C-alpha cells in the first residue's frame, strides 16, 4: 500500500474539507429555520381553527416532520416540541 500523498491528493482533501464545512453551515441554517418554524407553530393563526392552518399543514409542518425524522436517526439534535 502506498502511504505517500500524490499532488492531486491535497486538492481532493481541501475540496473534502470545504464540502464538509459547507455541509455544517447548511445544517446550522436548516436547524435555525426549523427552530423558527417550531416557535411559530405556537401562534393561534396556525391552530386548527386559525386562518393560516391550511398553509401551515401544506408548507411548514412537512419540514418539521422531516427534521424530526432526521433527528431520530442522529442527523441533528431533536427539537423538544414540534408544536403540532
Secondary structure, 3 states (H helix, E strand, C coil): CCCCCCHHHHHHHHHHHHHHHHHHHHHHHHHHHHHHHHHHCCCHHHCCCCCCHHHHHHHHHHHHHHHHHHHHCCCCCCCCCCCC
